[in-house]
């Protein structure tokens, strides 16, 4: 093995993408952001799409920058889940790539559940009932020219990997989020597809995280300025799977809870086996595959999307002082738990508009619940953060009860780990210490899985996490007494 591996880690989020230079060697793992670009859905004739060709171009730009500044031994891609492209018989993309926030899926989940049965659906897939899961997107696409002509469906990281290598497949951690994956059998749920009229032939072969997709296509290598023997590795291509690898935890499964905090917040536990009980279904917890055959038993929470959309709304209205740093400082001085709302209310899912701005949706939810109406940007910010902390408390405790574990600490990784107010509120709400960081856990997990595939001495998850702990400091937040978080939770039950 090269004593100093250097790889490109592509980490794509719904609002921005990053390409990192990752290095493993000398007893450390390190990353440097070499390229960052904005991302967001584009509305065309009433539909919401990802500009996937622009994402591809930015990915190439970032990989080229990594290659320009040093050796390149590998490439890995992770992104958000669920969204996908359809390829025809010639391998060409059929139409645009829909955003999961597009309205075409409205009402589809209810019809599918009525047909299949909620218990059967959960018993097969173990997946949280989210209205935009891939299964519902494909049901919504039945009868369309694109799906009728499709040869293959590729989730976003697999699509980008296909454009780099020509290799077709579905990495397992991301495939498990689609609600088309049999979590017991570790295979596509083909009987479910048949019953719903989804052409099972579009489901590509499954591959494990750490497997090699292949090497670069010659024209791609020429464009990047590298040799064509650079391997592309299937990392934990769901960004949360990579982020959980990058959690600097000690102990065994169930000893810690994690919150991957970003546009979405993923709150849960790492387990050895799925939890497919009726109680887990009713609690709407999801069982997604993790790296090394683990299960990410978690709940999707709306996350900092609500705050970012509020910030965008205030910016468009040119509110003075509606800048994140000043808002967080002002929010920290306000009365805690004055207003809490259900941060997972479906009305918060869709982008803020001038006719229906996010801050007014928050105020409307408060009004409906007889909560104090937050009127200023600082008050709305405090409401969002308090409500997130209440949701984190509920889901950490519920996950532990359902799995029969007792986590001793909560690890917060991702962008939200930089939000000191949110981290302290999370510690207070959960009654557990919070260890915040690293920020770029998903990129680190991406690099670590690549490193092992390319020969680094990282035999298991504890070894990977030990390397993270030796390489990055975390900040500890101790829980404080004095607030009745149980009462706050009861107000939105």
C-alpha positions as CSV (number, residue, x, y, z in Angstrom):
1,X,0.0,0.0,0.0
2,X,1.1,3.6,-0.6
3,X,1.9,4.9,2.9
4,X,0.0,8.1,2.1
5,X,-3.2,7.5,0.2
6,X,-4.8,10.6,-1.4
7,X,-8.3,10.4,-2.7
8,X,-11.2,12.6,-4.0
9,X,-14.3,12.5,-1.8
10,X,-17.4,13.9,-3.5
11,X,-20.0,14.8,-0.9
12,X,-23.2,16.2,-2.3
13,X,-25.9,17.9,-0.3
14,X,-29.3,19.3,-1.3
15,X,-28.0,22.9,-1.0
16,X,-24.3,22.6,-1.8
17,X,-21.8,20.1,-3.0
18,X,-18.2,19.6,-1.9
19,X,-15.2,17.9,-3.4
20,X,-12.5,17.1,-0.8
21,X,-9.0,16.0,-1.0
22,X,-8.7,13.2,1.6
23,X,-5.4,11.8,2.9
24,X,-4.7,8.7,5.0
25,X,-1.2,8.2,6.4
26,X,1.0,8.8,9.4
27,X,-1.7,7.7,11.8
28,X,-4.2,10.4,10.7
29,X,-7.0,11.0,8.2
30,X,-7.3,14.6,6.9
31,X,-9.5,16.3,4.4
32,X,-9.3,19.6,2.6
33,X,-12.1,21.2,0.7
34,X,-10.8,22.0,-2.7
35,X,-14.1,22.8,-4.5
36,X,-17.5,23.9,-3.2
37,X,-20.5,24.8,-5.3
38,X,-24.1,25.7,-4.7
39,X,-26.9,23.3,-5.4
40,X,-30.6,23.5,-5.4
41,X,-33.7,22.3,-7.3
42,X,-34.9,24.1,-10.4
43,X,-38.6,24.7,-11.0
44,X,-39.6,24.2,-14.7
45,X,-43.3,24.4,-15.7
46,X,-44.5,23.6,-12.2
47,X,-42.1,20.7,-11.6
48,X,-39.0,20.6,-9.4
49,X,-35.8,19.1,-10.9
50,X,-32.1,18.7,-10.0
51,X,-29.7,20.1,-12.5
52,X,-27.8,16.9,-12.6
53,X,-25.6,17.8,-15.6
54,X,-24.4,20.9,-13.7
55,X,-23.7,18.7,-10.7
56,X,-21.7,16.4,-12.9
57,X,-19.7,19.3,-14.3
58,X,-19.0,20.6,-10.8
59,X,-17.9,17.1,-9.7
60,X,-15.5,16.9,-12.6
61,X,-14.1,20.4,-11.7
62,X,-13.5,19.3,-8.1
63,X,-11.9,16.0,-9.0
64,X,-9.7,17.9,-11.5
65,X,-8.6,20.2,-8.7
66,X,-7.7,17.3,-6.5
67,X,-5.7,15.7,-9.2
68,X,-4.0,19.1,-10.0
69,X,-2.7,19.5,-6.5
70,X,-1.3,16.0,-5.9
71,X,-1.5,12.3,-6.6
72,X,-5.0,10.8,-7.0
73,X,-5.4,7.2,-5.9
74,X,-9.2,6.9,-5.8
75,X,-12.6,8.6,-6.1
76,X,-15.8,8.1,-4.1
77,X,-19.2,9.8,-4.2
78,X,-21.9,10.1,-1.6
79,X,-25.1,12.2,-1.7
80,X,-28.6,12.4,-0.4
81,X,-30.9,9.4,-1.0
82,X,-34.0,8.5,-2.9
83,X,-33.6,10.6,-6.1
84,X,-32.7,8.9,-9.3
85,X,-32.2,9.0,-13.0
86,X,-33.6,6.7,-15.7
87,X,-31.4,5.4,-18.5
88,X,-32.5,4.1,-21.8
89,X,-31.1,1.0,-23.7
90,X,-28.2,3.1,-24.9
91,X,-27.3,4.3,-21.5
92,X,-28.6,7.8,-22.1
93,X,-30.5,9.8,-19.4
94,X,-34.2,9.9,-20.0
95,X,-35.5,13.3,-19.2
96,X,-34.8,15.3,-16.0
97,X,-34.0,14.1,-12.5
98,X,-36.9,15.0,-10.3
99,X,-36.4,16.4,-6.8
100,X,-38.0,14.5,-4.0
101,X,-39.7,17.7,-3.0
102,X,-41.7,17.8,-6.3
103,X,-45.4,17.7,-5.9
104,X,-46.0,14.7,-8.2
105,X,-45.8,12.4,-5.3
106,X,-48.6,14.0,-3.3
107,X,-51.2,11.4,-2.4
108,X,-49.2,8.5,-3.8
109,X,-48.1,7.0,-0.5
110,X,-51.6,6.7,0.8
111,X,-52.7,4.8,-2.3
112,X,-49.7,2.4,-2.1
113,X,-50.3,1.8,1.6
114,X,-54.0,1.1,0.9
115,X,-53.0,-1.5,-1.7
116,X,-50.1,-3.2,0.0
117,X,-50.8,-2.7,3.7
118,X,-48.6,-0.7,6.0
119,X,-47.5,-3.7,8.1
120,X,-46.5,-5.7,5.0
121,X,-44.7,-2.8,3.5
122,X,-42.7,-2.2,6.8
123,X,-42.1,-5.8,7.4
124,X,-40.4,-6.1,4.0
125,X,-38.5,-2.9,3.8
126,X,-38.3,-1.6,7.4
127,X,-38.4,2.0,6.0
128,X,-39.9,5.1,7.5
129,X,-43.0,6.2,5.7
130,X,-41.9,9.3,3.9
131,X,-44.1,10.6,1.1
132,X,-41.3,11.0,-1.4
133,X,-39.5,7.7,-1.1
134,X,-38.3,6.2,-4.4
135,X,-41.1,3.7,-4.4
136,X,-43.7,6.5,-4.5
137,X,-41.7,8.4,-7.2
138,X,-41.7,5.3,-9.4
139,X,-45.4,4.7,-8.8
140,X,-46.1,8.3,-9.7
141,X,-44.1,7.7,-12.9
142,X,-46.1,4.7,-14.1
143,X,-47.3,5.2,-17.6
144,X,-44.9,8.0,-18.4
145,X,-42.7,7.8,-21.5
146,X,-39.6,7.9,-19.4
147,X,-40.4,4.9,-17.2
148,X,-41.8,2.9,-20.1
149,X,-38.6,3.4,-22.0
150,X,-36.2,2.9,-19.1
151,X,-33.7,0.2,-19.0
152,X,-32.1,1.1,-15.7
153,X,-32.8,3.3,-12.6
154,X,-29.7,4.7,-11.0
155,X,-29.7,6.6,-7.7
156,X,-27.8,9.9,-7.9
157,X,-24.3,8.7,-6.7
158,X,-24.6,5.6,-8.9
159,X,-25.6,7.8,-11.9
160,X,-22.6,10.1,-11.4
161,X,-20.3,7.0,-10.9
162,X,-21.7,5.5,-14.1
163,X,-20.8,8.7,-16.0
164,X,-17.2,8.3,-14.6
165,X,-16.8,4.6,-15.2
166,X,-19.6,3.2,-17.4
167,X,-20.4,0.7,-14.6
168,X,-24.1,0.1,-13.6
169,X,-25.1,-0.8,-10.1
170,X,-26.8,0.2,-6.9
171,X,-24.7,0.7,-3.8
172,X,-26.5,-1.1,-0.9
173,X,-26.7,1.7,1.8
174,X,-28.5,4.0,-0.7
175,X,-30.6,1.2,-2.2
176,X,-31.9,0.4,1.2
177,X,-33.5,3.8,1.5
178,X,-35.7,3.4,-1.6
179,X,-38.4,1.3,0.1
180,X,-37.8,-1.2,-2.7
181,X,-35.2,-3.2,-0.8
182,X,-35.9,-6.3,1.3
183,X,-34.0,-5.5,4.5
184,X,-34.3,-9.2,5.7
185,X,-33.1,-10.7,2.5
186,X,-30.6,-8.1,1.5
187,X,-32.0,-8.0,-2.0
188,X,-34.5,-6.0,-4.1
189,X,-38.1,-6.6,-3.1
190,X,-39.1,-7.8,-6.6
191,X,-42.5,-9.1,-5.4
192,X,-43.4,-5.6,-4.2
193,X,-42.4,-4.1,-7.5
194,X,-44.6,-6.6,-9.4
195,X,-47.6,-5.9,-7.2
196,X,-47.2,-2.1,-7.7
197,X,-46.6,-2.3,-11.5
198,X,-43.0,-1.0,-11.2
199,X,-40.9,-2.7,-13.8
200,X,-38.4,-4.8,-11.8
201,X,-36.0,-4.9,-14.7
202,X,-35.0,-1.3,-14.0
203,X,-33.4,-2.2,-10.7
204,X,-29.7,-2.6,-11.2
205,X,-27.3,-5.1,-9.5
206,X,-26.5,-4.4,-5.9
207,X,-23.0,-3.8,-4.7
208,X,-21.5,-3.4,-1.2
209,X,-19.8,-0.3,0.1
210,X,-16.1,-0.7,-0.4
211,X,-16.4,-2.5,-3.7
212,X,-14.8,-1.1,-6.8
213,X,-17.1,0.3,-9.6
214,X,-14.2,0.3,-12.0
215,X,-11.7,2.7,-13.4
216,X,-12.2,5.9,-15.3
217,X,-13.4,5.9,-18.8
218,X,-10.7,7.1,-21.2
219,X,-12.5,10.3,-22.2
220,X,-13.2,11.1,-18.5
221,X,-9.5,10.5,-17.6
222,X,-8.4,12.8,-20.4
223,X,-10.8,15.5,-19.2
224,X,-9.5,15.2,-15.6
225,X,-5.9,15.1,-16.7
226,X,-5.2,11.7,-15.0
227,X,-4.5,8.2,-16.2
228,X,-7.4,5.9,-16.8
229,X,-6.4,3.4,-14.1
230,X,-7.7,5.6,-11.2
231,X,-10.4,3.5,-9.4
232,X,-13.8,4.7,-8.4
233,X,-14.9,3.1,-5.1
234,X,-18.5,2.5,-4.0
235,X,-18.4,4.2,-0.6
236,X,-21.4,4.4,1.7
237,X,-23.1,6.4,-1.0
238,X,-25.9,7.6,1.2
239,X,-24.3,10.5,2.9
240,X,-25.7,9.5,6.2
241,X,-24.1,6.1,5.9
242,X,-20.8,7.8,5.3
243,X,-21.4,10.3,8.1
244,X,-22.1,7.4,10.6
245,X,-18.7,5.9,9.6
246,X,-17.2,9.2,10.5
247,X,-18.8,9.4,14.0
248,X,-15.8,9.4,16.4
249,X,-17.6,7.0,18.8
250,X,-16.2,4.4,21.2
251,X,-17.9,1.3,22.3
252,X,-20.2,-1.1,20.5
253,X,-23.5,-0.7,18.7
254,X,-26.2,0.9,20.8
255,X,-23.8,2.6,23.2
256,X,-24.1,5.9,21.4
257,X,-26.8,7.8,19.5
258,X,-26.0,10.0,16.6
259,X,-27.5,13.0,14.9
260,X,-26.3,13.7,11.4
261,X,-27.4,17.4,11.3
262,X,-27.8,19.2,8.1
263,X,-30.6,20.0,5.7
264,X,-32.1,16.9,7.1
265,X,-31.4,15.6,10.6
266,X,-31.0,11.8,10.9
267,X,-31.5,10.8,14.5
268,X,-30.8,7.2,15.6
269,X,-28.6,4.3,16.6
270,X,-26.2,1.9,14.9
271,X,-27.4,-1.7,15.3
272,X,-26.4,-5.2,14.3
273,X,-30.0,-6.2,13.2
274,X,-33.1,-4.3,11.9
275,X,-35.9,-3.6,14.3
276,X,-39.1,-4.6,12.5
277,X,-41.6,-4.7,15.3
278,X,-45.1,-3.2,15.1
279,X,-43.9,-0.7,17.7
280,X,-41.1,0.4,15.4
281,X,-43.5,0.7,12.5
282,X,-46.0,2.8,14.5
283,X,-43.1,5.0,15.7
284,X,-42.2,5.4,12.0
285,X,-38.5,4.5,12.4
286,X,-36.4,3.4,9.5
287,X,-33.9,0.5,9.1
288,X,-31.3,1.5,6.5
289,X,-28.2,-0.5,5.7
290,X,-24.9,0.9,7.0
291,X,-21.3,0.1,6.2
292,X,-20.1,-3.4,7.2
293,X,-23.6,-4.8,7.4
294,X,-24.8,-2.6,10.2
295,X,-28.3,-1.1,10.4
296,X,-28.9,2.6,10.8
297,X,-32.0,2.6,12.9
298,X,-33.2,6.2,12.7
299,X,-35.8,8.8,12.2
300,X,-35.7,11.5,9.5
301,X,-36.3,14.9,11.0
302,X,-36.9,18.0,8.9
303,X,-33.6,19.5,10.1
304,X,-31.9,22.8,9.4
305,X,-33.8,23.1,6.1
306,X,-36.5,25.0,8.0
307,X,-34.0,27.6,9.3
308,X,-32.2,27.9,5.9
309,X,-35.4,28.5,4.1
310,X,-36.4,31.1,6.7
311,X,-33.1,32.8,6.2
312,X,-33.6,32.8,2.5
313,X,-37.1,34.3,2.9
314,X,-35.7,37.1,5.2
315,X,-32.9,37.8,2.8
316,X,-35.3,38.2,-0.1
317,X,-37.4,40.6,2.1
318,X,-34.1,42.4,3.0
319,X,-34.7,42.1,6.8
320,X,-32.0,43.9,8.7
321,X,-30.0,41.6,11.1
322,X,-31.4,38.4,9.5
323,X,-27.9,36.9,9.2
324,X,-27.3,33.6,10.8
325,X,-24.6,34.6,13.3
326,X,-26.5,37.5,14.7
327,X,-29.8,35.6,14.8
328,X,-28.2,32.8,16.8
329,X,-26.8,35.3,19.3
330,X,-30.1,37.0,19.6
331,X,-32.0,33.7,19.9
332,X,-29.8,32.5,22.7
333,X,-31.0,35.5,24.8
334,X,-34.7,34.7,24.4
335,X,-36.9,32.8,26.7
336,X,-36.4,29.1,26.1
337,X,-39.2,26.8,25.1
338,X,-41.6,29.7,24.7
339,X,-42.8,28.4,21.4
340,X,-42.4,24.8,20.1
341,X,-43.9,23.3,17.0
342,X,-43.9,20.0,15.2
343,X,-40.7,20.5,13.1
344,X,-41.7,17.4,11.0
345,X,-45.1,18.9,9.9
346,X,-45.4,18.1,6.2
347,X,-46.1,21.8,5.5
348,X,-42.5,22.5,6.2
349,X,-41.3,20.1,3.5
350,X,-41.6,22.3,0.5
351,X,-39.4,25.3,-0.5
352,X,-40.3,28.8,0.8
353,X,-42.0,31.1,-1.7
354,X,-43.0,34.7,-1.7
355,X,-46.6,33.7,-1.4
356,X,-46.0,31.1,1.3
357,X,-42.8,32.0,3.2
358,X,-41.4,29.6,5.7
359,X,-41.5,32.0,8.7
360,X,-45.2,32.4,8.2
361,X,-45.7,28.7,8.1
362,X,-43.9,28.5,11.5
363,X,-46.2,31.2,12.9
364,X,-49.2,29.4,11.5
365,X,-48.2,26.1,13.2
366,X,-47.8,28.0,16.5
367,X,-51.2,29.5,16.2
368,X,-52.8,26.1,15.5
369,X,-51.2,24.7,18.7
370,X,-52.0,27.7,20.9
371,X,-48.4,28.5,21.3
372,X,-47.0,32.0,21.6
373,X,-46.6,33.3,18.1
374,X,-43.0,34.1,17.2
375,X,-43.0,37.4,15.4
376,X,-39.3,38.4,15.0
377,X,-36.6,36.5,13.0
378,X,-34.8,35.9,16.3
379,X,-38.0,34.4,17.9
380,X,-38.6,32.2,14.9
381,X,-35.0,31.1,15.0
382,X,-35.3,30.2,18.7
383,X,-38.6,28.4,18.0
384,X,-37.0,26.3,15.2
385,X,-34.0,25.3,17.4
386,X,-36.1,24.5,20.5
387,X,-38.4,22.4,18.3
388,X,-35.5,20.6,16.8
389,X,-34.1,19.8,20.3
390,X,-37.5,18.5,21.4
391,X,-37.6,16.3,18.3
392,X,-34.1,15.0,18.9
393,X,-35.1,14.2,22.5
394,X,-38.1,12.3,21.5
395,X,-36.4,10.2,18.8
396,X,-33.2,9.4,20.7
397,X,-35.4,8.1,23.6
398,X,-37.8,6.3,21.3
399,X,-35.0,4.6,19.3
400,X,-33.3,3.4,22.5
401,X,-36.6,2.0,23.9
402,X,-37.4,0.2,20.6
403,X,-34.0,-1.3,20.3
404,X,-33.6,-2.1,24.0
405,X,-30.4,0.0,24.4
406,X,-29.2,2.7,26.7
407,X,-26.9,5.2,24.8
408,X,-24.5,7.1,27.0
409,X,-23.7,9.9,24.6
410,X,-25.1,11.7,21.6
411,X,-22.7,12.4,18.7
412,X,-23.7,15.4,16.5
413,X,-21.9,15.5,13.2
414,X,-22.4,17.6,10.0
415,X,-23.1,21.3,9.6
416,X,-25.3,21.4,12.7
417,X,-22.4,20.5,14.9
418,X,-21.2,24.0,14.4
419,X,-24.4,25.5,15.9
420,X,-23.4,25.8,19.6
421,X,-26.9,26.8,20.7
422,X,-28.5,23.8,19.0
423,X,-25.8,21.4,20.4
424,X,-26.4,22.7,24.0
425,X,-30.1,22.5,23.6
426,X,-29.8,18.9,22.4
427,X,-27.7,18.0,25.4
428,X,-30.3,19.6,27.7
429,X,-33.2,18.0,26.0
430,X,-31.8,14.5,25.8
431,X,-30.2,14.6,29.3
432,X,-27.0,13.2,27.8
433,X,-23.6,14.7,26.9
434,X,-23.3,15.8,23.3
435,X,-20.0,15.4,21.4
436,X,-20.1,17.8,18.5
437,X,-18.0,17.2,15.4
438,X,-16.5,16.6,13.0
439,X,-18.4,18.9,10.6
440,X,-17.4,16.9,7.5
441,X,-18.2,13.4,8.9
442,X,-19.7,12.3,5.6
443,X,-16.6,13.2,3.7
444,X,-14.4,11.5,6.3
445,X,-16.5,8.3,6.1
446,X,-16.2,8.5,2.3
447,X,-12.4,8.8,2.6
448,X,-12.1,6.0,5.1
449,X,-14.1,3.5,3.1
450,X,-12.0,4.4,0.0
451,X,-8.8,4.0,2.1
452,X,-9.7,0.5,3.2
453,X,-10.7,-0.6,-0.3
454,X,-7.3,0.7,-1.6
455,X,-5.3,-1.1,1.1
456,X,-5.2,1.0,4.2
457,X,-5.0,-0.9,7.5
458,X,-8.6,-0.2,8.6
459,X,-10.2,-3.6,9.1
460,X,-13.4,-2.5,10.8
461,X,-15.5,0.5,11.9
462,X,-13.8,0.8,15.3
463,X,-10.4,1.2,13.5
464,X,-11.9,3.9,11.3
465,X,-13.4,5.7,14.2
466,X,-10.2,5.5,16.2
467,X,-8.5,7.2,13.3
468,X,-11.1,10.0,13.3
469,X,-10.7,10.5,17.0
470,X,-6.9,10.8,16.7
471,X,-7.3,13.3,13.8
472,X,-10.1,15.6,15.0
473,X,-11.1,17.3,18.2
474,X,-14.8,17.4,19.2
475,X,-16.6,19.8,21.6
476,X,-18.4,18.4,24.6
477,X,-21.7,19.9,25.8
478,X,-22.9,18.7,29.2
479,X,-26.7,18.6,29.9
480,X,-28.1,21.4,32.1
481,X,-31.1,21.2,34.4
482,X,-33.8,23.7,34.9
483,X,-36.2,23.2,31.9
484,X,-39.1,20.9,31.6
485,X,-38.4,19.3,28.3
486,X,-41.0,16.5,28.9
487,X,-43.7,19.1,29.2
488,X,-42.5,20.9,26.0
489,X,-42.6,17.6,24.2
490,X,-46.1,16.9,25.4
491,X,-47.3,20.2,24.0
492,X,-46.7,18.9,20.4
493,X,-47.7,15.3,21.0
